Amino acid sequence: MAKMIHSMIRVLEEQRSLSFYTEAFGLEIAERLDFETFTLIYLSNSESEFELELTVNKGREEAYDLGNGYGHLAFSVSDLDAEHKRLTDLGLNPNKIVEFNRDGALLARFFFITDPDGYKIEVLQRHGRYK
């Protein structure tokens, strides 16, 4: 059986992205691999083995075009309201909390936040399938 291990996004400024993912989601550098023309930075935390790979292409100055195919990353948290307040207090401007219901039952509570490169990140209350 295949096991998902990481997702990769391209970022423009290494330190800006590291600061965001550390402050917002407690991700720390698991490994940093520096090459002549690019750097790969693998981020993780103790909640999951899944990693986020940041690719920094050296010498690039213009923002990446995210196009219309990128969806989002998702994190689950035990206390959505507290997390929303914490991110707001950090000045990271999360969107409002949304409740998503189906057939009268709560399916999900969540909000979105945007990283410095424009990637959308969904933050979900741990509930149902979103553990």
C-alpha positions, 0 to 999 in steps of 0.5 A: 500500500502506498503511503503519502509522505509529503507535499511540495510548494514553491516559495519565493523567500525562505525565511518569510515562509519558514516564519509563517509555517513555524508561527502558524502551524508549529512546523519545524525544519526536519531537513534542509538540502541546499543545492547550487540552484535551489534549496529543499526544506522539509517541515514537520511536527510531532502531530504527523509524519507527513511533511511539507516540502518548501522549494526555494529556487535561487535567483527567482525574484517574481512571485509564482503564478499559482494558476487555477489548479492549486487547491489547498493544504489542510491542518486539523486542530483540537480547538478551532476557536482558540487557533483562530484567535491565536493566528489573529493575534499573530497578525496572520489574518485568518478568514472567518470560521465557517460551519459546513452542514449536511442533512442537518448534521455538522460536517466540518468547522473550518477557516482558511488562511493564506501563506506569504506566497498566496497558498490557501490553507484550510484549518479544520476542527478535529471532528468526524473524518477530519482527525 
